[in-house]
Amino acid sequence: MDIILVPGLWLDASSWDEVTPALTAAGHRVHPLTLPGLGEPASDLGMDDWVAAVVERIDALEAPVVLVGHSGGGNVVWGAADARPDRVARVVFVDTVPPAPGNGISEFEVVDGVVPFPGWDHFPDEDVYDLDDATRARTAPLTRSVPARVPTDPIALTDPRRHDVPVTLLMGGVDRDALEGMLGEWPAYRDEFAAIGDAKVVTLGSGHWPQFSMPARLAEQIVEAVDRGQ
């Protein structure tokens, strides 16, 4: 199976480096992406451009693919699944949820037309508690700015066939009951999740960046999710 790995904000293809060997060893073809405008003065680029980059990769592959999106990359892969629902065997969300139509990722400070990485201390402890000092020191230099529009651009979702694509949510610290309770506070997200015909929730037991804190377990769960889609 071809697996397209889409990083979250500020990260490039290298953020998957500790995950990809296990996916390859399991017999899959892995395509980690660096999305356009990363680390560049590209304020004219938006979410549509990031979705288009994933769609382009889908179209370049012959077989149906699995899309894996971490954090804000979840918006990207769900937009790509909406654009190519007949080409996607499964979407795997890593500590994020399917976005509701017209919603963005989040708001961050814009500096000179880009959104720089705010630093690990910016995030709540529940997100970063499992990133030790060595991991933070190693990974922070790998981050790069993102185009200013990307985090707040509304996601365009127009094809209801996306709800027929099986979904696996690999959540850091919540189970299905807790997730549905959280989504109950955001009706549009609740309705989007409820519309998906086949959605499985797995609790990883990690913070928000399992590709750094527990790459082996993340890889294992991605393989399991992919095998369900074959």
PyMOL commands that set and color helices and strands:
alter all, ss='L'
color gray80, all
select helices_A, chain A and resi 13-16+20-25+47-60+73-83+120-122+125-128+133-142+160-164+176-183+187-194+210-213+215-228
alter helices_A, ss='H'
color red, helices_A
select strands_A, chain A and resi 2-6+29-32+65-70+88-94+114-115+146-147+167-171+199-203
alter strands_A, ss='S'
color yellow, strands_A
deselect
rebuild
show_as cartoon
